[in-house]
């Protein structure tokens, strides 16, 4: 941190911070509300710290808050090898859940290494057709609909997606009115408290950021093209 506002007392210039920011993602300097950042006391590099906030908070809030995941429950994570998915697998295990990860064949070993109890290659098997049911399905890949997934949910199961639209919000309300299963579209909320919670998991060795590739600032177009292909294993980081 280079400077702090007059009302900011918890941080000092020189502190290593990480957090969420809605704009200026590729800028060398940016002003961020103090409530959206936290100290980096874990020894992570700047690149590792940059990979954490949005993806880890999305995973945490989806599983803990929207999915209400409890120890001993079963969760399926669709897109388990992506930026959000790799955090979701680890956080779900830290919450005491049994985890099934869905990804492509070349990423199965990665998802296993993060703690998944079971992995499914989506090119070979449709998880919604296996007959197995889950307390929570987290569609981090945003590739499946609630209608497709509901048969793989327990009677009171919850389907959470990071996709959001007016249609999904209305469908969520209707689903809650006519049955016991729930559809939850969500938006990630900036939260210093949640950043601190994720930091504690990292310090405890229960969560690690997975970085696929690092690009220089002048390589941003190439990095965005790579992300657009949808094949990233974990996060992509820009080194400023």
TAQUI-V772027 format. One record per helix or strand of 3 or more residues. SS is the DSSP state (hx for helix, st for strand). FROM is the first residue (numbers start at 1). LEN is the number of residues. If there is no record, write none. Layout:
SS & FROM & LEN
SS & FROM & LEN
//
This chain:
st & 17 & 3
hx & 34 & 3
st & 37 & 3
hx & 46 & 5
hx & 53 & 14
st & 74 & 5
hx & 83 & 12
st & 98 & 6
hx & 105 & 9
st & 118 & 4
hx & 127 & 3
st & 134 & 6
hx & 146 & 7
st & 153 & 9
hx & 166 & 13
st & 182 & 4
hx & 192 & 12
st & 211 & 6
hx & 217 & 12
st & 234 & 6
//
